Amino acid sequence: MSAASVRAEAKSLLAMSLEGGAVSSDRVGAVLAALAKSRPAHQLRPILRAYLANVRRELARGEARIEHAGPLSAADADAIAAHFAKALARTVRPVARRNDALLAGFRVRVGDDVTDLTASLRLANLAKSLS
């Protein structure tokens, strides 16, 4: 199988795994069971790798990964996720993680999009502008 055909098949498998625009664990299980029955073992590895990458990417699109320096309440995390959900026009759930290296502020990653509102970034930009 060529790399292009593997990518195309993994993309179609991902489409079959979506329910209401989100990855469904039941559908993923059905896709995997069907693959195991329909393909010889030597063909499964590249397809499964590409499929896994697509599923991970799709799951990341539905998460607002919030790195924060200080305490962050659940209500604040929900408000941040709601902001991104509205801006991106899709459901986004918050996943908060403390990162003391940020000094202050927060960094939010939704899929491939990153919004950095940290003090460390502002200080780095200030240092660049002064040199």
C-alpha positions in Angstrom: 0.0 0.0 0.0 1.2 3.5 -0.8 1.5 6.2 1.8 -1.2 8.2 0.1 -3.6 5.3 0.1 -2.9 4.6 3.8 -3.6 8.3 4.6 -6.8 8.2 2.5 -8.1 5.1 4.2 -7.2 6.4 7.7 -9.2 9.5 6.9 -12.2 7.5 5.8 -11.9 5.4 8.9 -11.9 8.5 11.1 -15.1 9.8 9.3 -16.7 6.5 10.2 -15.6 6.9 13.8 -17.4 10.3 14.3 -20.8 10.6 15.9 -22.3 14.0 16.1 -19.0 15.5 15.0 -17.1 13.9 17.9 -15.1 10.7 18.1 -17.3 7.9 19.5 -15.6 5.0 21.4 -18.3 2.6 20.2 -17.7 3.5 16.6 -13.9 3.3 17.0 -14.3 -0.2 18.4 -16.5 -1.2 15.5 -14.0 0.2 13.0 -11.1 -1.7 14.7 -13.1 -5.0 14.8 -14.0 -4.6 11.1 -10.4 -3.9 10.2 -9.2 -7.0 12.1 -11.6 -9.2 10.1 -11.0 -7.6 6.7 -7.2 -7.1 6.5 -4.2 -9.4 6.8 -2.0 -8.6 9.8 0.9 -7.3 7.7 -1.4 -4.5 6.2 -2.8 -3.4 9.6 0.2 -1.7 11.1 0.5 1.4 8.7 -3.3 1.8 8.6 -3.6 1.6 12.4 -0.8 4.1 12.9 -2.3 6.6 10.5 -5.8 6.0 12.0 -4.4 6.6 15.6 -2.8 9.8 14.5 -6.1 11.0 13.0 -8.1 10.1 16.1 -5.6 11.8 18.4 -5.7 15.0 16.3 -9.5 14.9 16.3 -9.6 14.5 20.1 -7.2 17.4 20.5 -9.5 19.6 18.5 -12.1 19.1 21.2 -9.9 20.0 24.1 -8.8 23.3 25.4 -5.5 22.4 27.1 -5.0 25.2 29.6 -1.5 25.6 31.1 -1.7 28.0 34.1 0.8 29.4 36.6 -1.3 30.0 39.6 -4.6 28.5 40.8 -7.4 28.1 38.3 -10.9 27.4 39.4 -13.1 25.0 37.5 -15.4 27.9 36.6 -12.5 29.9 35.1 -11.4 26.8 33.1 -15.0 26.4 31.9 -15.2 30.1 30.9 -12.0 29.8 28.9 -13.2 26.7 27.1 -16.6 28.4 26.4 -14.7 31.3 24.8 -12.8 29.0 22.5 -15.9 26.9 21.8 -17.7 30.1 20.7 -14.8 31.3 18.6 -14.2 28.0 16.9 -17.9 27.0 16.6 -17.5 23.6 18.1 -17.7 21.9 21.5 -14.5 22.3 23.5 -13.9 20.9 27.0 -11.3 22.3 29.4 -8.2 20.3 30.5 -6.2 22.3 33.0 -2.6 21.7 34.0 -0.4 23.7 36.3 2.9 24.9 35.0 4.8 27.1 37.4 7.4 28.0 34.7 4.9 30.4 33.1 5.3 32.9 36.1 1.7 34.2 35.5 -1.1 34.0 33.0 -2.0 31.0 30.9 -1.5 29.3 27.6 -4.3 27.5 25.8 -3.9 24.9 23.1 -7.0 23.8 21.0 -5.8 21.4 18.3 -3.0 23.2 16.5 -4.0 26.7 17.7 -2.1 28.1 20.6 -3.0 31.3 22.5 -0.2 32.5 24.8 -1.1 35.0 27.5 1.7 34.4 29.8 4.0 36.7 31.7 7.1 34.8 30.4 6.1 35.5 26.8 5.5 39.2 27.5 8.9 39.5 29.2 10.6 37.7 26.3 8.9 40.1 23.8 10.0 43.1 25.9 13.6 41.8 26.0 13.6 41.4 22.2 12.2 44.9 21.7 14.9 46.4 24.0 17.9 44.7 22.3 
